[in-house]
Structures are given as structure tokens and as C-alpha cells.
């Protein structure tokens, strides 16, 4: 238990309670004893009940109705705590206050979700047509089979995200962080990936026809059997990239760095290799 107990004022709101709970947890020295886990569980359950009662009261007083316009969120508006934490396996405080969001099969077309925290979010088969997710944090998010054509992911963080078999036709992924992301089988035809960071990403069998990857970093990425025809790789970093069996016909590789790249069985018909570095 903490060496010096925290003092609580007789007047505080819900945010103060959450801050107190977080401070209390951080003072404890993991691993926690069973007694400490029970105390934290009871405290957090009480906070949740108070929060639920306040929400019901707010709805009754103000008759809050669901807006009909597209969903617009800023900052951390969609951060929810766990509703039923397990006593025997109490999560870390960060998990309590940042439960992964479940948007599986949701229609979020034309929604604005800029600068938003969606780490580990489940967007499985979600419809994200023209959705604005620029500057959002989608670390380790699940976008398997998502329909995100013409969506805006510019400057977003998608490290370790699962984006396989998803539709990103004409999507904007410029300056996006995609390290170690899985995009196998994804459709990125006409997509914009200028200066995107795709280091060690898996783009096996990916469709990047006529995609713009100017200045993109694909070091160590896997593009096995990918369709890269007519794609623009001007000044892209392809060091150690696996391009075996890839279709690079009529691709623009001007000033691209291909040192130690694997081009076995790749098709380079009519591609532009002017001043490319091998």
C-alpha cells in the first residue's frame, strides 16, 4: 500500500475521482496482493455506478437525443473505462481508462474522427467511406476487410495494424505511420502514400496499381507478388525490400533506393529506373 495516503477533498467531481483512482493505483507497487486487487475493484465499481447514475440523470434532465448528422469527434471524446473489470486479473490503469473501441461492421461513412485515440480499436468490416481519421492514433487497430475507399488517414499512426483484405482505393495515407502493419491482400489502387513509413510492413499480394509512394520508406517491407504496376516510387526507400514475383511494369522508380532488395521473378517491363540505386 502507499506510504502516505492521498487526501481527498469533500467536494470533487467525477474527473477528480478518476484522477484520484489513477494516482492511487500508481502509488501501489505491482504485483498487487489479492486484498489490494479487491479494494481497487470495489473502488472502481463504485465509480462506474456513480458515472452511470449521472448519465441517466443527465439524459432525463436534458432529453439528449442522438444527432442525425455524421459523427464528429475531437480529441479523446471516445475514451471509456472498462464496465466489468475482472477481480482476478485487474488490468493496468491505462487499460481501465482506454478500453479498446468496438466499431466492427459499423457504418462511419463521412464521419470526422481527427486527432482521435483509437488504439487497438476493432474496425472489422467497418465502412469508412470518406471518413476523416487524419492524425488519429490507430496503433494495433483491426481494420480487416474494412471498406475505407477515399478515407483520409494522413499523419495517422497505424503501426502493427491489421489492414489485410481491406479496401483503401483512393485513400489518403500520406505521412502515415505503418511500421509492421499487415496489408496483405489489401486494395490500395490509386491510393496516396507519399512519405508514408512502411518499414517491415506486410504487403503480400497487395494491389498498389497507380498508387503514389513518393518518398515512402519501405525498408524491409514484404511486397511478394504485389501488383505495383504504374505505381510511383520516386525517391522511395526500398532497401532490403522483398519484391519477388511483384509486378513493377511501368512503375516509376526514379531515384529509388533498391540496395539489397529481392527482385527475383519480378516484372520490370517499361519501368523507369533512372538514377535508381541498387
N, C-alpha and C positions, 0 to 999 in steps of 0.2 A: 504494500500500500504506500501512497505518497508520504514523504517525510513530513511535509507541512500541509494540512488540509486547506483546500481553497475556500475562500469566504464568498458567500452568496448574498447579494442584496435582497431585501424583502420585496423589491419592485424590479422585475425584469420581464422581458418579452420572450417569445419563442426563440428568436435568434440568439438571445443571451443564453437560454437553456442549452441550445445546441453547442454554442461556443464553450459553455461550462463542461458539457459532456465530453467534448473533444479534448479540452485541457486536462480533465480528469484522466481520460484514457492515456494521454501522452505521458502523464506522470508515472503511470504504472510501468513496471519492469517485466516485459514478456520473457518467458512464457507465464501466463496467468494461472493462478490456482483456481480450483473449481469454485471456491467461495467468491473470488473476485469476478469470475465469469457470471455467476448467479446475480451478483449485485449489479453489474453493468447491464445484464439482460433486463432485470426488473426496472432499472432506471430508464433504459431506452424504450421499453414497452410503455412506460408511463408517459414519456414524451410523445410517443406516437398517438396514444389515446387522446392527449390534450390537443395535439395537432388536428386529429380527426374531428373532435368536438368543435374546435374553432372554425374548421372548414364548413361544417354543417350549418353553424350559426351564421357564417358569412353568406352562404347561399340563401338562407331564409330571409335575412335582412335586406340583401341587395338584389335578390332574384336574378342571380347570374345566369345568363343564357349562353349557349355555345355560339361563337361568332360564325357567320356564314362565309366570310372572306377567307382567302388562303391563310394557312397557319404562318404566323410571323413570330419568331423567337429571337431574342438577343441575349448575349452573354450566357449565363448559367440558369436560365429560366426553367430548364427541364431536368434539374437535379433532384432526385427523390431518394429518401432513405429506404433501407430495407423494411418491409412491413412485418416480417416474421423471422428475425434472426435466430439461428439455431443455438441453443444453450451450450451444447457440447462442442460446437465448432464456431466460436464467435469470430466474425470477420474483423479485419483491420478497420481502423476508423475511416480510412479513405474509402473502403468498400461500403461502409454504412451510409456515408453521405453522398456517394456517387454510384448508385445502383445502375447496372447496365440497362439501357433503354430497349424496349421491345417494340420495334416497328415492322415486324415481319408481315409481309403481304399488305402493308398499309399503302394507301394512295396519298403521296405527298407532292403531287404534281404542282408546279408553280409556287411551292412554299418557299419561305425565306428562313434559312437556318444558319445565317452567317455568324462567325465567331462563336460557335457553339461547342460545348463539350459533349461528345458522343462516343467516348472511349468504350470499346467492347460492345457497342450497340449492335442489336440484331436487326438488320435491314434485309433479311432473307426474302427474296422475290418482291421487294417493295418497289412501288412505282415512283420514280424520282424524275419524271419528265420535266425538264427546265427548272428543277429545284436548285436553289442557290445555297450551296454548302461551302462557300469560299471562306477561307481562314478558320475552318472548323477542325476540331480535334477528333479524328475517327480512328485513332490507334487501335489496331486489332479488331476493327469492326467486321461484321459479317454481311457482305453485300452479294452473296451467292445468288446468281440469276436475277439480280436487281435490274430494273428497267430504267436506266439513267441517261437516256439519249438527250443531248443538248443541256445536260445538267452542268452546273458551274462548281468545280472542285478546286479552283485556283487557290494556291497557297495553303491548301488543306494538308493535314497530317494523316496519311493513310498507311503508315508503317505497319507491317505484318497483317494488313487487312486481307480478308478473303474476298476477292472480286472475280472469282472464276465463273465462267459461262455467263457473265453479266453483259448487258447492252450499254456501251458507252459511245454509241455512234454520235459524232459531232460534239462530244462532251469537251469541256474546257478543264484540262488537268495541268495547266501551265504552272510552273514553280511548285508543284505538289510533291510532298514527301511520300515516296512509295517504296522505301527500302524494305526488302524481304517480303513485299506484298505478293500475293498469289493471284495472277491474272490469266491463268491457263484457260484457253478456250474463250476468252472474252472478246467481244466485238468492239474494236476501237477505230473503226473505219472513219476517216476524216476527223479524228479527234485531235485536239491541240495539247501537246505535251512539251511545249517549249520550256527548256531548263528544268524539267522535272527530274527528281532524284529517284532513279530506278535501280540503284545498286543492289545486286543479288536478288532481284525480283524474278518471279517465275512467269514467263510469258509464252509458255509452250503452246503451240497451235493457236496462238493469238492472231487476230485479224487486225493489222495495222495499215491496211491499204490506204494510201494517200494521207496518212497521219503526219503531223508536223512535230518532229522531235529535235528541232534545232537546239543545240547546246545541251541536250539531255545527257544525264550521267547514267549509263547502262553498264558500268563496270561490274563484271562477274554475273551479269544477268543471264537468264536462260531463255533463248528465243528459238528453241528447237522446233523446226517445221512451222515456223510462224510465217504469215503472209505479210511481207514488208514491201510489196510492190508499190512503186510510185511514192514511197514514204520519203520524208525529208530528214536526213541525219546530218545536216550541215553542222560541223564543229562538235558533233556528239562524241562522247567518250564511250568507246566500245572495247576497252581493254579487258582481255580475258573473257569476253562475252561468248556464249555458246550460240553460234549462228548456223550450226549444222542443219542441213536439209531445209534451211529457210529460203523463202522466195524473195530475193532482193532485186528482181528485174525492174529496170528503170528507176531504181532508188537513187536519191541524191546523197552521196557520201563525201561531199566536198569538205576537205579539211578534217574529216573524221579520224579519230584515233582508233586503230584496229590492232594494236600491239597484242600479241598472244591470243587473238580471237580465233575461235574454231569455225572455219568456213567449209568444213568437209561436206561435200554434196550440196552446197548452197548454189542457188541460181543467181548469177550476177549479170544477166543479159541486159545490155544497154544501160547499165548503171553508171553513174557519174562518180569516178574515183579520183578526181582531180586533187592533187596535193594531199591525198589521204595518207595516213602514217600507218605502216604495217610493222 
